[in-house]
Each structure stands twice: as structure tokens, then as C-alpha cells.
Amino acid sequence: MRIVFVCLGNICRSPAAEGVMRALAPDLTLDSAGTGGWHVGDAPYGPMQDAARARGIDLSGLRARQFAVADFDRFDLIIAMDRQNKADIERLRPKGNTTPVRLMADKDVPDPYYTRDFDGALDMIEAAARRLLADISRSPDR
């Protein structure tokens, strides 16, 4: 299973989701991206790295990249951190492509770059990642 997590800038929520999922399921092929390109090449935001590190998750090796149309073919599942990013992803969908795009959680994961609640975002991401992993393990395509 190949999964990409997508947020706005790829420096907080989506790299955190990638890191959390890597810790839970190291056998999956995982990546993260942003719908915007402002931070391409940057490491995850320092305060997010600090919050993740406190939970034993190392994000330091990740680098931001922008979501691309080719990601619809490179991944089996695209996970958006909020409804706006999901809508932005869907606008890029190639005609005829059926790659599922779903939200990470039942509600938008607030962007801690703005809210400053890195632990709260990680709590939501960890809970959602565990549910996602349970869904995947029940899937016959796994």
C-alpha cells in the first residue's frame, strides 16, 4: 500500500502524519506533500519536530514537496488533512483517475502552524492514523 499525506505547506501536519504512520506501519510506502509550494525542500517546522520527537517520532529527515498530478498514479491512497486541501487535490485529479482521496480524520486537523497546538494536532493525527491502519488491515487489497 502506497499512501501520501497532504496538507497546505508540508511542514507540520502531513509530515507528522507520515512520521506517525511510519512508526506504526514501517512496511507501508509513505510520503507527504503540500498543496502549496512555499516550503519545497524545507525540513518540517521546528516546533512540530520537537513535539513529534517528544513522542519518539523523528521527522528531521523529511523534506517538503508540492503535491503533483503524478501523485494520483504513484499512490494507492491520498489522505488530506482538511477539507480545503481535499478540494484542492480533487481539482488536480486527472480525468478518469479513481485513486481514493479521503480526509485524515472525521473533522479537519487544525493547522498548528497557526494554532500553535502541536500536541493537539499530533493527538488527532495519531488517533486517525491508528483508525486508518485498522481500515487498511481489514482491506482485501492490502
N, C-alpha and C positions, 0 to 999 in steps of 0.2 A: 504494500500500500504506500502510495506517494501522496503526501499532504503538504500543502503550503498554507501558512497562516498570514493573513493580510490585515494591516491597519493603515493609518494615514502616512506616517513617516518612516516606519520600520525601525524605530529606535526604542520603543517602550513595549507596547502590548504584543505585537506579533513576534518579536524575538523572545519575549518572555514565554509566550505560548510554545514556540519552537523548543526552547530550553526545557520547559516543564515536560513537554511530551517526550523529548529525548531521554530525560531521566526516567520516565515511566515506561517507555517502549523503544529501547535502543535499536530494535530490529526494523523499525519503520524508516522510510526515506522521508526526511522532513526538511522544510525550508521556510523562510519567511520573506515578506516583501511589503512594500508600501505603495499605496495608490499614488502618492506624490513622490517626486524625485529630489526633494531638497537635501536629503541626508545621504544620498548614494555614496557608498564607500565608508561611511562613518560607523564606529562601534556603537552598540546600544548606549543609551543615555546613562550617565554615571549613576544617578540615584536609582535607576531601575536595576543596573548591575549590582549595586550594593544590596538592594532588597532581595534580589534573587540569590546572591552569594550567601546571605544570612540564612537561606533555606537550603544551601548546599548545591545551588544551580549556578554554573559558570557560563555567563553569556559573552565573556571577553573575546572569544574567537569569532563571533558573528559580525557580519558587516551588512549594512543596509543596501538594499537594491530596490528598484522600482518594479512593480508588477507589470508583466508583459503579456501580450496576447498569446505568445507561445506557451505561457504557463497553463493555458487550458488544455494543451496536449501533453505537457510534461508531468501533470499531476492527476491523480485519480479523484482528489477531493480538494476543494478550495474552501478555507474557513475564514470568514470575515469577522472582525472584532466588533463591528457595529453596523447598523442598517445603512448608513450613508456609504460606508466602504463597500458593502454588498451591492448597493445600487451602482456605484462607480465601477465595480468589477463587471457587473452584468452589462453595462454599456459597452464594454470591450469584447463581449462574447462573440466569437465568430459564428456566422450563420451555420446552423446545423450541429453545432457543438452541444454535447449533452453532459459535460463534466458538472457534477453537482457543486453548487455554491451554497453554503449554509452559514448561519451565524454560530459563533463560538458558544454563546450562552443564550438562555431564554430571553435575556434583555441585553442591551448594549453594554459592553465592557467600557466603563468610563476611561477616558484618556488621562493617565496620571501625569503626563507632561503638563497638563493644565490643572488637574485637580490636586496634584501633589500627593495623592493617596496611592503610593506604590504598593504598599502591603495589601490594601483593599483590592486593587486590580489583580495582584497575584493570587489572592484568595479566590476571586471569581474564576481566574484562568485555571488554577489548579483543580477546582471542583468541576469546571466544564471539561477539562482535559480528561479527568477520570471518567466522566459520562461518555465522552467521545470514544475513549478507548474501549469501554464496555460495549458501546454500539458497534464498533469495528470488530471486536472479537466475536460478536454474535452474527456478523455478516457472513453469508456463504462465499463472498468474493475474497475474503481475507486469505 
